[in-house]
Amino acid sequence: MSTPRTEPAPGSSASPTVFALANANFVTDRLAVGGDLSPRFALARQQLDELVTAGITHIVDLREEWSDETLVENWAPQVRYLQHRVADAGQQIDGPWFADLVAWVDAALADPAAKVLVHCHMGVNRAPSAMLAILLAQGTGLRPALDAIRASRPVAVIDYASSALGWYLESTDADARTRRNARRTLARWRRANQLDVGKVIRSIRDTEHPPNRWLVHLGPDDPHALAGVLDEAGDVAVGLSMHTCPEQLSQLDEVVFLTDDGLVGRALVVGPMQPAEPHALLLPVVVTNLFDPVPLNLPPAVEEWLADGTNPRLLEPTEYGRLTVRAAPEPADDAEPHGGHEEQDEEGTDEAAEA
């Protein structure tokens, strides 16, 4: 293995940077492990700034389900980014996946100024297991490497440690005895350092914010224009002109389209606000559906916003419940209440008598 060893070695008493916002922890002075950026764009920008300030020059994103590459390209273009996808389904991870990862980190650390963050979604299994492979490749012993990862990131379960160890033993042509001893060491470490995986994941999910819902007021011709774009380009992101950039705006928030005639469609937020002339701001969304206006019973505050408010408007949960209720249809002009004919006949008789 040619991967340069980072200092201080695992178990050292040195105190690396402690992040206030970023979901990451330094395992050595040049290697960090963690979870992804916040879905809230304002916070994600602050987290990335904090990582860069701490010296992170390379990011390895292990998520199969998502990528922050575009955000990093826009906000910190000097940071090198590797999307090294792997599922988190409890499977065995093949050796070539670890080999490619370690080779990329090896090349990054050849620059003495480089620092690498390896992350997945929560920083519980995939990223800590990848970090184990990196540390083993650097020459760190199995138990010290496991201890260093757990000490720096207490939520690290390292569920794919067996796969990482298997790759390392195979890549070093370890003999049968070495392999048996390594497996036993890993098993003993697991027994002595068990974590309740369900409790760990629940504790992390308790800190996550559910997606927001936003109201966007479209003009009378906008739904038709959107439909034309979708017909021509298919399932692509479109930019909606906005007035403000709310701090709560998050990835995959739902957007609800309203016109003066009612509900006309929905979309998902797929990126942060972007300045673009001649518009003040553009919000990238993927339109999920468009339909003919559905009249709704709107809360008074939404009615007021619809009259002269700015886009977008945060939709409160209680207000969203109202948006699922259709407005009662207006009576037709020639419709008459029950008994109307008798009343008209009586009135007509009276009028004739008076005449």
C-alpha positions as CSV (number, residue, x, y, z in Angstrom):
1,M,0.0,0.0,0.0
2,S,1.4,3.4,-1.0
3,T,-1.1,5.6,0.8
4,P,0.7,8.2,2.9
5,R,0.1,7.9,6.6
6,T,-1.6,10.9,8.1
7,E,-0.6,12.5,11.4
8,P,-1.3,12.5,14.2
9,A,-1.8,8.7,14.2
10,P,-5.1,7.4,15.5
11,G,-5.1,7.5,19.3
12,S,-3.0,10.6,19.5
13,S,-3.8,13.2,22.0
14,A,-3.7,16.0,19.5
15,S,-7.0,18.0,19.2
16,P,-8.2,18.4,15.6
17,T,-10.8,20.9,14.5
18,V,-14.2,20.4,16.0
19,F,-17.0,21.5,13.6
20,A,-19.8,23.7,14.9
21,L,-22.1,23.2,11.9
22,A,-20.7,20.6,9.5
23,N,-21.7,17.0,10.1
24,A,-18.1,15.7,10.1
25,N,-15.3,14.7,12.5
26,F,-11.5,14.5,11.9
27,V,-10.1,11.0,12.5
28,T,-6.6,12.2,11.8
29,D,-5.2,15.6,11.0
30,R,-5.9,15.1,7.3
31,L,-8.8,12.7,7.2
32,A,-12.4,13.4,8.2
33,V,-15.5,11.3,8.2
34,G,-19.1,12.3,8.4
35,G,-22.6,12.7,6.9
36,D,-23.9,14.9,4.1
37,L,-24.7,18.6,3.9
38,S,-28.0,19.8,5.3
39,P,-30.9,19.8,2.8
40,R,-31.5,23.5,3.9
41,F,-29.5,25.5,1.4
42,A,-28.5,28.3,3.8
43,L,-27.2,25.9,6.4
44,A,-25.5,23.7,3.7
45,R,-23.6,26.8,2.5
46,Q,-22.4,27.5,6.0
47,Q,-21.4,23.9,6.5
48,L,-19.3,23.8,3.3
49,D,-17.7,27.1,4.2
50,E,-16.7,25.6,7.6
51,L,-15.2,22.5,5.9
52,V,-13.2,24.7,3.5
53,T,-12.0,26.9,6.4
54,A,-10.8,23.7,8.2
55,G,-8.7,22.9,5.2
56,I,-10.9,20.3,3.4
57,T,-9.7,20.1,-0.2
58,H,-11.2,16.8,-1.4
59,I,-14.7,15.3,-0.7
60,V,-15.6,11.7,-1.3
61,D,-19.4,11.3,-1.4
62,L,-20.5,7.6,-1.0
63,R,-24.2,8.0,-1.3
64,E,-26.0,6.1,-4.0
65,E,-29.2,8.1,-3.4
66,W,-28.0,11.7,-3.9
67,S,-25.2,14.0,-4.7
68,D,-24.1,17.5,-3.6
69,E,-21.6,17.8,-6.4
70,T,-23.4,20.7,-8.1
71,L,-23.6,22.6,-4.8
72,V,-19.9,22.1,-4.2
73,E,-19.0,23.1,-7.8
74,N,-21.0,26.4,-7.4
75,W,-20.0,27.3,-3.8
76,A,-16.4,25.9,-3.5
77,P,-15.1,25.1,-7.0
78,Q,-11.6,24.6,-5.7
79,V,-12.7,21.5,-3.8
80,R,-12.2,18.2,-5.7
81,Y,-15.2,16.0,-5.5
82,L,-15.6,12.2,-6.1
83,Q,-19.0,10.6,-6.3
84,H,-18.2,7.0,-5.3
85,R,-21.6,5.4,-5.0
86,V,-22.5,2.4,-2.9
87,A,-25.9,1.2,-1.6
88,D,-26.6,1.0,2.1
89,A,-28.5,-2.3,2.2
90,G,-26.3,-4.4,4.5
91,Q,-24.7,-6.1,1.5
92,Q,-21.1,-7.3,1.1
93,I,-19.1,-4.5,-0.7
94,D,-16.8,-5.8,-3.4
95,G,-13.0,-5.3,-3.1
96,P,-12.6,-3.2,-6.2
97,W,-14.9,-0.5,-4.8
98,F,-12.5,-0.1,-1.8
99,A,-9.4,-0.3,-4.1
100,D,-10.7,2.6,-6.3
101,L,-11.6,4.7,-3.2
102,V,-8.2,4.2,-1.5
103,A,-6.4,4.9,-4.8
104,W,-8.2,8.3,-5.1
105,V,-7.5,9.2,-1.5
106,D,-3.9,8.1,-2.0
107,A,-3.5,10.5,-4.9
108,A,-5.2,13.3,-3.0
109,L,-3.0,13.0,0.0
110,A,0.1,13.1,-2.1
111,D,-0.3,16.8,-1.8
112,P,0.9,17.7,1.7
113,A,-1.7,20.4,2.0
114,A,-4.6,18.2,1.2
115,K,-7.3,17.1,3.6
116,V,-10.0,14.6,2.6
117,L,-13.6,14.3,3.9
118,V,-15.3,10.9,3.3
119,H,-19.0,11.0,3.9
120,C,-22.3,9.2,3.3
121,H,-25.8,10.3,4.4
122,M,-25.7,9.9,8.2
123,G,-22.0,9.0,8.7
124,V,-23.0,5.8,10.5
125,N,-22.0,2.9,8.2
126,R,-20.7,3.5,4.7
127,A,-18.3,6.4,5.4
128,P,-16.8,5.0,8.6
129,S,-16.3,1.6,6.9
130,A,-14.6,3.4,4.0
131,M,-12.4,5.3,6.5
132,L,-11.4,1.9,8.0
133,A,-10.1,0.7,4.6
134,I,-8.1,4.0,4.2
135,L,-6.6,3.7,7.6
136,L,-5.7,0.1,7.1
137,A,-4.1,1.0,3.8
138,Q,-2.0,3.6,5.6
139,G,-0.6,0.9,7.9
140,T,-2.8,1.5,11.0
141,G,-3.6,-1.6,12.9
142,L,-7.1,-2.9,12.9
143,R,-8.1,-2.2,16.5
144,P,-6.4,1.2,16.6
145,A,-8.2,2.1,13.4
146,L,-11.6,1.0,14.7
147,D,-11.0,2.8,18.0
148,A,-9.9,6.0,16.2
149,I,-13.1,6.1,14.1
150,R,-15.4,5.4,17.1
151,A,-13.6,7.9,19.3
152,S,-13.9,10.7,16.7
153,R,-17.4,9.8,15.6
154,P,-19.4,8.1,18.4
155,V,-22.3,7.3,16.1
156,A,-20.1,5.2,13.8
157,V,-21.4,1.7,13.7
158,I,-19.0,0.7,10.9
159,D,-21.4,-2.1,9.6
160,Y,-19.3,-2.8,6.5
161,A,-16.1,-3.2,8.5
162,S,-16.0,-6.9,7.5
163,S,-16.0,-5.9,3.8
164,A,-13.3,-3.3,4.3
165,L,-11.2,-5.8,6.2
166,G,-11.7,-8.5,3.6
167,W,-10.5,-6.2,0.9
168,Y,-7.4,-5.2,2.9
169,L,-6.5,-8.8,3.7
170,E,-6.9,-9.8,0.0
171,S,-4.9,-6.8,-1.3
172,T,-2.0,-7.6,1.0
173,D,-2.0,-11.3,0.3
174,A,-2.5,-12.1,4.0
175,D,-1.9,-15.7,4.9
176,A,-4.6,-17.9,6.5
177,R,-3.4,-17.3,10.0
178,T,-3.3,-13.5,9.6
179,R,-6.8,-13.6,8.2
180,R,-8.2,-15.7,11.1
181,N,-6.6,-13.4,13.7
182,A,-7.9,-10.3,12.0
183,R,-11.5,-11.7,11.9
184,R,-11.3,-12.6,15.5
185,T,-10.0,-9.1,16.4
186,L,-12.9,-7.5,14.6
187,A,-15.4,-9.8,16.2
188,R,-14.0,-9.1,19.7
189,W,-14.1,-5.4,19.0
190,R,-17.7,-5.5,17.9
191,R,-18.7,-7.4,21.1
192,A,-16.9,-4.9,23.3
193,N,-18.2,-1.8,21.4
194,Q,-21.7,-2.6,20.5
195,L,-24.1,0.2,19.5
196,D,-27.9,0.1,19.2
197,V,-28.1,0.8,15.5
198,G,-31.8,1.6,15.7
199,K,-31.3,4.1,18.5
200,V,-28.4,5.8,16.7
201,I,-30.5,6.2,13.5
202,R,-33.5,7.4,15.4
203,S,-31.4,10.0,17.2
204,I,-30.1,11.4,14.0
205,R,-33.5,11.4,12.3
206,D,-34.9,13.3,15.3
207,T,-32.6,16.2,14.3
208,E,-33.7,16.2,10.7
209,H,-36.3,18.6,9.5
210,P,-39.3,17.4,7.4
211,P,-39.6,19.0,4.0
212,N,-41.3,22.3,3.7
213,R,-44.2,23.2,1.4
214,W,-44.2,26.5,-0.5
215,L,-46.9,28.4,-2.3
216,V,-46.1,30.0,-5.6
217,H,-48.6,32.3,-7.3
218,L,-48.6,31.8,-11.0
219,G,-50.0,34.3,-13.5
220,P,-52.9,33.3,-15.8
221,D,-50.6,32.3,-18.7
222,D,-47.9,30.6,-16.6
223,P,-49.4,27.1,-16.4
224,H,-49.7,26.9,-20.1
225,A,-46.1,28.1,-20.6
226,L,-44.9,25.5,-18.1
227,A,-46.8,22.8,-19.9
228,G,-45.2,23.8,-23.2
229,V,-41.7,23.5,-21.7
230,L,-42.5,20.1,-20.3
231,D,-43.9,18.9,-23.6
232,E,-40.8,20.0,-25.4
233,A,-38.0,19.1,-23.0
234,G,-39.6,16.4,-20.8
235,D,-38.6,15.8,-17.2
236,V,-36.2,18.7,-16.7
237,A,-35.6,21.4,-14.1
238,V,-37.1,24.7,-14.8
239,G,-36.4,28.1,-13.2
240,L,-39.2,30.0,-11.6
241,S,-38.9,33.7,-11.0
242,M,-39.0,34.5,-7.2
243,H,-39.0,37.6,-5.2
244,T,-37.2,36.4,-2.0
245,C,-34.9,33.6,-0.9
246,P,-36.2,32.2,2.4
247,E,-33.7,30.7,4.8
248,Q,-35.8,27.6,5.3
249,L,-35.7,26.7,1.6
250,S,-34.5,23.1,1.3
251,Q,-33.7,20.4,-1.2
252,L,-36.8,18.4,-2.3
253,D,-39.3,20.9,-0.7
254,E,-42.7,20.7,-2.3
255,V,-44.0,23.7,-4.3
256,V,-47.7,24.2,-4.7
257,F,-48.8,26.2,-7.7
258,L,-51.8,28.5,-7.3
259,T,-53.5,30.9,-9.7
260,D,-56.5,33.1,-9.0
261,D,-58.7,30.3,-10.2
262,G,-57.3,27.6,-7.8
263,L,-54.7,24.9,-7.5
264,V,-53.0,24.1,-10.8
265,G,-49.9,21.9,-10.0
266,R,-47.0,20.8,-7.9
267,A,-43.2,20.7,-8.1
268,L,-40.1,19.7,-6.1
269,V,-37.2,22.0,-5.3
270,V,-34.0,20.6,-6.8
271,G,-31.5,23.4,-6.1
272,P,-30.8,26.7,-4.3
273,M,-32.0,30.0,-5.6
274,Q,-29.8,31.4,-8.5
275,P,-29.4,35.1,-9.5
276,A,-30.3,35.5,-13.1
277,E,-31.1,38.6,-15.2
278,P,-33.6,40.0,-15.8
279,H,-35.1,38.1,-12.9
280,A,-34.0,38.8,-9.3
281,L,-33.9,35.1,-8.4
282,L,-34.6,31.8,-10.1
283,L,-35.7,28.7,-8.2
284,P,-34.9,25.4,-9.9
285,V,-37.8,22.9,-9.7
286,V,-38.9,19.7,-11.3
287,V,-42.7,20.0,-12.1
288,T,-44.4,16.8,-10.9
289,N,-47.8,17.6,-12.3
290,L,-50.0,20.2,-13.9
291,F,-53.8,20.2,-14.2
292,D,-56.8,22.3,-14.7
293,P,-57.6,24.8,-11.9
294,V,-59.2,23.2,-8.8
295,P,-61.1,25.8,-6.8
296,L,-60.1,25.7,-3.1
297,N,-61.3,27.1,0.2
298,L,-58.2,29.1,1.1
299,P,-57.4,30.3,4.6
300,P,-57.7,34.1,4.9
301,A,-54.0,34.6,5.2
302,V,-53.4,32.7,1.9
303,E,-56.2,34.7,0.2
304,E,-54.4,37.9,1.3
305,W,-51.1,36.7,0.0
306,L,-52.6,35.6,-3.3
307,A,-53.9,39.1,-3.8
308,D,-50.5,40.9,-3.6
309,G,-47.9,38.7,-1.8
310,T,-44.4,37.7,-2.8
311,N,-43.1,34.4,-4.0
312,P,-42.5,31.9,-2.5
313,R,-44.7,31.8,0.7
314,L,-44.1,29.1,3.4
315,L,-47.2,27.0,3.8
316,E,-48.0,26.1,7.3
317,P,-49.1,22.5,8.0
318,T,-52.6,23.7,9.2
319,E,-53.0,25.7,6.0
320,Y,-52.0,22.7,3.8
321,G,-54.9,20.8,5.3
322,R,-57.2,23.5,3.9
323,L,-55.7,23.2,0.5
324,T,-57.0,19.6,0.2
325,V,-60.6,20.8,0.5
326,R,-62.3,21.8,-2.7
327,A,-64.5,24.9,-2.7
328,A,-68.2,24.3,-3.0
329,P,-69.4,25.0,-6.5
330,E,-71.2,28.3,-7.1
331,P,-74.9,27.9,-7.8
332,A,-75.8,28.4,-11.5
333,D,-77.4,31.8,-12.3
334,D,-80.7,30.1,-13.3
335,A,-80.7,27.7,-10.3
336,E,-83.5,28.3,-7.8
337,P,-83.8,27.2,-4.2
338,H,-86.3,24.4,-3.2
339,G,-89.8,25.8,-3.2
340,G,-88.9,28.8,-5.4
341,H,-91.6,28.1,-7.9
342,E,-94.4,28.2,-5.2
343,E,-93.0,31.5,-3.8
344,Q,-92.9,33.1,-7.3
345,D,-96.4,31.9,-8.0
346,E,-97.7,33.4,-4.8
347,E,-95.8,36.7,-5.4
348,G,-97.2,36.8,-9.0
349,T,-100.8,36.3,-7.7
350,D,-100.4,39.1,-5.2
351,E,-98.9,41.4,-7.8
352,A,-101.9,40.6,-10.1
353,A,-104.4,41.3,-7.4
354,E,-102.8,44.6,-6.6
355,A,-102.9,45.5,-10.3
